[in-house]
Amino acid sequence: MVAAECSEHAAVTTVPREKIPADKQGLDIGPETRALYAKVIEQAGTVVWNGPMGVFEVKPFAAGTLAVAKALAAATAKGAVTIIGGGDSALAIEEAGLADKVSHVSTGGGASLEFLEGKVLPGVAALSDAD
């Protein structure tokens, strides 16, 4: 990727994923995908979010991540349990100003997913062995 393509002044073009030119990259989700994700999140009882939708650190490519953050906050307000896991996701929800509008925020992305899978985490096992 050329640095200029992922800058604050980048020109953004929205195309279906199968139409992304070979010399370009998909750096965010588009409006149709944002709406689809928001609809699914709205209907969910529990959501685990691990990973931003694009290069959210660069303003032109942050719209998808912000849309998901807003959908999670709205779902939480309606009673859903929303868990944000991973450093980038935690940063994104913080930057959106919505960290206090979701159920739980953790910087442990991979570890959070492994815990949900039922895997034994070494730190948790060590605490259990301390008895």
N, C-alpha and C positions, 0 to 999 in steps of 0.2 A: 504494500500500500504506500502510495506517495503521501508524505506528511501533509501536504496542502489539501488532500482529499478529506482528511479528518481534522479539520481546523474549525475554529469559530466562524470562519467566513466561507465554509464549504457550501457549494451549491447542492441542494438536496433534490433528488429525483425519485419519485415513487413509482415502482414497477413491480409486477408479480415476481416472486422469487425465481421462477423459471426463465424470466426475461432479463435477469441481471447480466449485463455484458461481461464477457470474460475478463476484461481489464478493469472491472469495478468490483466492489464488495458491498454486501448487504450489511449496513451498520446500525440498523434499527428496524423495528416492525412498523408496518404501515397502518393507515387508518382503519382498514377493514379488519386486520388482525387485532388491533387494539379493541375494536368494538366486540369482536368475537370473544376475546379473552375476558373482557369486562362482563359479558353476559354469563360466561361459564363461572367466573368468580362470584358473581351476584347470586347464583343458584346453589353454590357450594355451602356445606356446613362447616367444613374445615379446609383450609388452604395452607400449604407449605410452599413458600417462595424461596428459591435458591438460585440466584443469578439474575442480573439485569437483562433487559431485552436487547440492549445494544450498547454502543459506546456512549453511555449516559454522561460520562465526564465531559463530553464535548457537546455544547448546547444544541446544535442542529440535530443531534442524534439521541437526544434525551426524551423525546416525546413518548415513545413506547414504554419506557421504564416509568415515567411519571404517570401515564395512564393506568398502568398496573398498580402502582402505589395508591392512586386515588380509588381504584376499584376495591383494593384490599381494605382501605379505611371505610368505604361505604358498606362493604360486606360485614365488617366488624360491628359497625353501628347497628346493623340488622340482626346481630346475634351470632355471626360466624366466628369460629376460632381461626385466627390468622397468625401464622408463625413465619417470621422472616429469618432465614439462616444464611450466613455467609457474609464476609466482610464487605463485598461490593454491594450486596442487597441491603445490608444494614446501613451503609453509607448513603445509598440511594434514598431509602425511606427517611433517613435523617435530613438529607438535603431537601427533600420534598416537604419537610415540616410535618410529617405524618407519623413519626415514630410513636407518639403517644396515642395514636388512633388505631393501633393494631394490638393484637393480644400479646405477642412476645417477639422480641428482637434479639438475635444471637449472632455473634461474629463467627461462630463455629459452623461453617457450611458443610464440609464433608463429614465432619464428626456428627453433626446433627442428623444428616441423612443416614449414616451408619447406625446411630442410636435408634432411629425410627425403623430401620431394617431389623432390629433386634440383635445387632452385633454387640459383643462385649467390648467396651472401650477401656483401654488400659488405666486411665485416670479414675474412672468409676470403679473398676475392679480393685484398684489399690485402696480406694476408700472403703470398699466392702471388706477387704482383707484386713483392715486395720483393727477390726473388732477383737 
